[in-house]
Amino acid sequence: MISSLDFVLETATRVTPIGLRSTCKDSIFAAILILEVVIIMPFCNFVQTYEMQRLILIILSSFFLMISCNRSKPKGTLSEKTMVDLMTDVHLVDGYLNTLPVDSTRKVIDGLYDEVFEKYGIDSVKFKENIAYYLGNPIVSKELYAEVTKKLNAYEDDYRRTDSLKNARVSDSIRVVQRFERLKEAARRLILEVDVDTIPLTYRVHQKDFMDGAGLYAIQTYQPTIQPSAPEKPVADESNGETTKKLQVDSVPRRIRPNPIRNTTPQKVEATPLEN
């Protein structure tokens, strides 16, 4: 500190055109000393204290962060893959138990969970320890349940696919059986129940017979809204007593065939000899 003051005094003496007196030097020295004691020293102490506190805070934060990240697994903790399979089976058992009545659930709940624990070589105490370890870390538990959800969705898709194929096979079998039952009934009626058919054969009756015979009875066919007109009955002429039919007049005029013109008066034609 003294050397710096001497340097300041020497610089001020060189800059001024006239050398400084001893009293002026003492005054400047006193002013600089007061300035350094009152302002500079507290500021330096504050900076040093703040930097030290910040350094200590950073070191402690890093230490606790390393401890939390590098926490060792307890003895007997299952791996993440095995834990995913275990939690998947546990949720499947929970879903099955939710479909049972309360009395039935009480009878089978212990046996089902014991079977799951025996599959993975643990007991209820180890299961609770694994749950506490994995759910104690939010990041690990989130990744764990993401895999569990993925496996459960895959099981559900597989079940729906298998169930749809089974239902399609059963419905096809039922349709085949129903068709043979109808054919059997139709054959029996043709042999034992002979009825005179008084219904006129129309296109609808013929269409229904064809669709039933082909096994396409469930298909809705097109039905026109305009019904075909029935032929008109002949009308009797009361004046002459003869039966005439009404003819439907077309909008296009009928073509009239022209009669050939005949010559009523024959003419003689004389032959003239050819000249040589």
C-alpha positions as CSV (number, residue, x, y, z in Angstrom):
1,M,0.0,0.0,0.0
2,I,2.9,2.4,0.8
3,S,4.6,1.7,-2.4
4,S,1.4,2.6,-4.4
5,L,1.1,5.8,-2.5
6,D,4.7,6.7,-3.3
7,F,4.1,6.0,-6.9
8,V,1.1,8.3,-6.9
9,L,3.0,11.1,-5.2
10,E,5.9,10.7,-7.6
11,T,3.6,10.9,-10.6
12,A,1.8,14.0,-9.3
13,T,5.2,15.7,-8.7
14,R,6.3,15.0,-12.2
15,V,3.1,16.2,-13.8
16,T,2.9,19.5,-12.0
17,P,5.2,22.2,-13.3
18,I,6.3,23.2,-9.8
19,G,7.4,20.7,-7.3
20,L,5.1,19.9,-4.4
21,R,5.9,21.1,-1.0
22,S,6.1,18.7,2.0
23,T,2.8,19.9,3.4
24,C,1.0,19.2,0.1
25,K,2.6,15.7,0.0
26,D,1.3,15.0,3.5
27,S,-2.2,16.2,2.6
28,I,-2.3,14.1,-0.5
29,F,-1.0,11.1,1.4
30,A,-3.6,11.5,4.1
31,A,-6.5,11.9,1.5
32,I,-5.4,8.7,-0.4
33,L,-5.1,6.8,2.9
34,I,-8.6,7.9,4.0
35,L,-10.0,7.0,0.6
36,E,-8.5,3.5,0.7
37,V,-9.5,2.8,4.3
38,V,-13.1,4.1,3.9
39,I,-14.1,3.0,0.4
40,I,-11.6,0.6,-1.2
41,M,-10.9,-1.8,1.6
42,P,-14.6,-2.5,2.4
43,F,-15.4,-3.0,-1.2
44,C,-12.5,-5.4,-1.6
45,N,-13.6,-7.3,1.5
46,F,-17.2,-7.5,0.1
47,V,-16.0,-8.8,-3.2
48,Q,-13.8,-11.4,-1.6
49,T,-16.5,-12.5,0.8
50,Y,-19.1,-12.7,-2.0
51,E,-16.8,-14.8,-4.3
52,M,-16.0,-17.1,-1.4
53,Q,-19.7,-17.7,-0.6
54,R,-20.5,-18.3,-4.3
55,L,-17.6,-20.7,-4.6
56,I,-18.7,-22.6,-1.5
57,L,-22.3,-22.7,-2.7
58,I,-21.2,-24.1,-6.1
59,I,-19.1,-26.8,-4.4
60,L,-21.9,-27.9,-2.1
61,S,-24.4,-28.0,-4.9
62,S,-22.1,-30.1,-7.1
63,F,-21.4,-32.5,-4.2
64,F,-25.1,-33.1,-3.4
65,L,-25.9,-33.5,-7.1
66,M,-23.2,-36.1,-7.5
67,I,-24.4,-37.9,-4.5
68,S,-28.0,-38.0,-5.7
69,C,-27.1,-39.1,-9.2
70,N,-24.6,-41.7,-8.2
71,R,-26.7,-43.4,-5.6
72,S,-25.9,-47.0,-5.5
73,K,-28.6,-49.6,-5.8
74,P,-29.5,-51.5,-2.7
75,K,-28.7,-55.2,-2.5
76,G,-31.3,-57.4,-4.2
77,T,-32.6,-54.6,-6.5
78,L,-33.9,-55.9,-9.8
79,S,-32.7,-54.5,-13.1
80,E,-34.8,-52.1,-15.1
81,K,-35.8,-54.6,-17.7
82,T,-36.8,-57.2,-15.1
83,M,-38.7,-54.5,-13.2
84,V,-40.7,-53.6,-16.4
85,D,-41.7,-57.2,-16.8
86,L,-42.7,-57.5,-13.1
87,M,-44.8,-54.3,-13.1
88,T,-46.5,-55.5,-16.4
89,D,-47.5,-58.7,-14.8
90,V,-48.6,-57.0,-11.6
91,H,-50.9,-54.6,-13.6
92,L,-52.3,-57.6,-15.5
93,V,-53.2,-59.3,-12.2
94,D,-54.7,-56.0,-11.0
95,G,-56.9,-55.8,-14.1
96,Y,-58.0,-59.4,-13.7
97,L,-58.9,-58.9,-10.1
98,N,-61.0,-55.8,-10.9
99,T,-63.3,-57.9,-13.0
100,L,-64.1,-60.3,-10.2
101,P,-66.6,-59.9,-7.3
102,V,-65.2,-58.9,-3.9
103,D,-65.6,-62.4,-2.4
104,S,-63.9,-64.1,-5.3
105,T,-61.1,-61.5,-5.2
106,R,-60.3,-62.2,-1.6
107,K,-60.0,-65.9,-2.3
108,V,-57.5,-65.7,-5.2
109,I,-55.6,-62.4,-4.6
110,D,-52.8,-63.9,-2.4
111,G,-52.2,-66.9,-4.7
112,L,-52.0,-64.7,-7.8
113,Y,-49.5,-62.3,-6.3
114,D,-47.4,-65.1,-4.8
115,E,-47.2,-66.7,-8.2
116,V,-45.9,-63.5,-9.8
117,F,-43.3,-63.0,-7.0
118,E,-42.2,-66.6,-7.3
119,K,-41.7,-66.1,-11.1
120,Y,-39.2,-63.3,-10.4
121,G,-37.6,-64.8,-7.3
122,I,-38.7,-62.2,-4.8
123,D,-41.2,-61.8,-1.9
124,S,-43.5,-59.0,-0.8
125,V,-40.7,-57.3,1.2
126,K,-38.3,-57.2,-1.8
127,F,-41.1,-56.0,-4.0
128,K,-41.8,-53.0,-1.7
129,E,-38.0,-52.2,-1.6
130,N,-37.8,-52.2,-5.4
131,I,-40.9,-50.0,-5.7
132,A,-39.5,-47.6,-3.2
133,Y,-36.1,-47.4,-5.1
134,Y,-37.6,-46.9,-8.6
135,L,-40.4,-44.6,-7.6
136,G,-38.0,-42.5,-5.5
137,N,-36.3,-41.3,-8.7
138,P,-38.8,-39.4,-10.9
139,I,-36.8,-39.7,-14.1
140,V,-36.3,-43.5,-13.8
141,S,-39.9,-44.1,-12.8
142,K,-41.2,-42.1,-15.8
143,E,-39.0,-44.2,-18.2
144,L,-40.1,-47.4,-16.4
145,Y,-43.8,-46.7,-16.7
146,A,-43.4,-45.6,-20.3
147,E,-42.1,-49.1,-21.1
148,V,-44.8,-50.8,-19.0
149,T,-47.5,-48.8,-20.9
150,K,-45.9,-49.8,-24.3
151,K,-46.0,-53.5,-23.3
152,L,-49.6,-53.3,-22.1
153,N,-50.7,-51.7,-25.3
154,A,-49.0,-54.4,-27.3
155,Y,-50.8,-57.1,-25.4
156,E,-54.1,-55.3,-26.0
157,D,-53.5,-55.0,-29.7
158,D,-52.6,-58.7,-29.9
159,Y,-55.7,-59.7,-28.0
160,R,-58.0,-57.6,-30.2
161,R,-56.5,-59.1,-33.3
162,T,-56.9,-62.7,-32.1
163,D,-60.4,-62.0,-30.9
164,S,-61.5,-60.5,-34.2
165,L,-60.1,-63.5,-36.1
166,K,-61.9,-65.8,-33.7
167,N,-65.2,-64.0,-34.1
168,A,-64.9,-63.9,-37.9
169,R,-64.3,-67.7,-37.9
170,V,-67.3,-68.3,-35.7
171,S,-69.6,-66.1,-37.7
172,D,-68.5,-67.8,-40.9
173,S,-69.2,-71.2,-39.4
174,I,-72.7,-70.0,-38.2
175,R,-73.4,-68.7,-41.7
176,V,-72.5,-72.0,-43.3
177,V,-74.6,-74.0,-40.9
178,Q,-77.6,-71.7,-41.4
179,R,-77.3,-72.1,-45.2
180,F,-77.3,-75.9,-44.9
181,E,-80.3,-75.7,-42.6
182,R,-82.2,-73.7,-45.1
183,L,-81.3,-76.1,-47.9
184,K,-82.4,-79.0,-45.8
185,E,-85.7,-77.3,-45.0
186,A,-86.3,-76.4,-48.7
187,A,-85.6,-80.0,-49.7
188,R,-88.0,-81.4,-47.1
189,R,-90.7,-79.0,-48.2
190,L,-90.3,-80.0,-51.8
191,I,-90.7,-83.6,-51.0
192,L,-93.3,-83.6,-48.2
193,E,-95.2,-80.3,-48.6
194,V,-96.3,-79.8,-52.1
195,D,-98.3,-76.6,-52.4
196,V,-99.8,-75.1,-55.6
197,D,-98.0,-71.8,-56.2
198,T,-100.6,-69.2,-57.0
199,I,-98.3,-66.2,-56.8
200,P,-97.4,-64.8,-60.2
201,L,-93.7,-65.0,-61.0
202,T,-92.4,-61.4,-61.0
203,Y,-88.9,-60.1,-61.1
204,R,-88.9,-59.6,-57.3
205,V,-89.9,-63.2,-56.6
206,H,-87.3,-64.4,-59.0
207,Q,-84.7,-62.1,-57.5
208,K,-85.4,-63.4,-53.9
209,D,-85.3,-67.0,-55.0
210,F,-81.9,-66.4,-56.7
211,M,-80.4,-64.6,-53.8
212,D,-81.6,-67.2,-51.2
213,G,-80.2,-70.0,-53.3
214,A,-76.9,-68.3,-53.7
215,G,-76.6,-67.7,-49.9
216,L,-76.8,-63.9,-50.3
217,Y,-80.0,-63.4,-48.4
218,A,-78.4,-60.7,-46.1
219,I,-77.5,-58.4,-49.0
220,Q,-79.9,-55.5,-49.6
221,T,-80.7,-55.4,-53.3
222,Y,-81.8,-52.4,-55.3
223,Q,-85.5,-51.9,-55.4
224,P,-86.8,-49.4,-58.0
225,T,-89.5,-47.0,-56.9
226,I,-91.3,-47.0,-60.2
227,Q,-93.4,-50.2,-60.5
228,P,-93.9,-51.7,-64.0
229,S,-97.3,-51.0,-65.4
230,A,-99.7,-53.9,-65.8
231,P,-101.0,-54.7,-69.3
232,E,-104.4,-53.2,-70.0
233,K,-107.5,-55.4,-70.2
234,P,-109.4,-55.6,-73.5
235,V,-112.5,-53.3,-73.7
236,A,-115.7,-54.6,-75.3
237,D,-117.5,-52.4,-77.8
238,E,-121.2,-52.4,-76.9
239,S,-122.5,-51.1,-80.3
240,N,-121.0,-53.8,-82.5
241,G,-120.6,-56.5,-79.8
242,E,-117.0,-57.1,-80.9
243,T,-113.9,-57.1,-78.6
244,T,-111.2,-54.6,-79.4
245,K,-108.0,-53.8,-77.6
246,K,-106.7,-50.5,-76.6
247,L,-103.4,-49.8,-78.2
248,Q,-100.9,-47.5,-76.6
249,V,-100.3,-44.6,-78.9
250,D,-96.6,-43.7,-79.3
251,S,-95.5,-40.1,-79.3
252,V,-93.6,-40.7,-82.6
253,P,-96.0,-40.6,-85.6
254,R,-96.3,-43.8,-87.5
255,R,-94.7,-44.0,-90.9
256,I,-97.2,-44.6,-93.7
257,R,-96.0,-46.8,-96.5
258,P,-96.8,-45.3,-99.9
259,N,-98.9,-47.3,-102.4
260,P,-97.4,-47.9,-105.8
261,I,-99.0,-46.1,-108.8
262,R,-100.4,-48.4,-111.4
263,N,-101.0,-47.5,-115.1
264,T,-104.7,-48.4,-115.9
265,T,-104.5,-47.8,-119.8
266,P,-102.0,-50.1,-121.5
267,Q,-99.9,-48.5,-124.4
268,K,-98.6,-50.3,-127.5
269,V,-94.9,-50.1,-128.1
270,E,-93.7,-50.7,-131.7
271,A,-90.4,-52.3,-132.3
272,T,-88.1,-50.6,-134.9
273,P,-85.5,-52.7,-136.7
274,L,-81.8,-51.9,-136.1
275,E,-79.9,-50.3,-138.9
276,N,-76.8,-51.9,-140.3
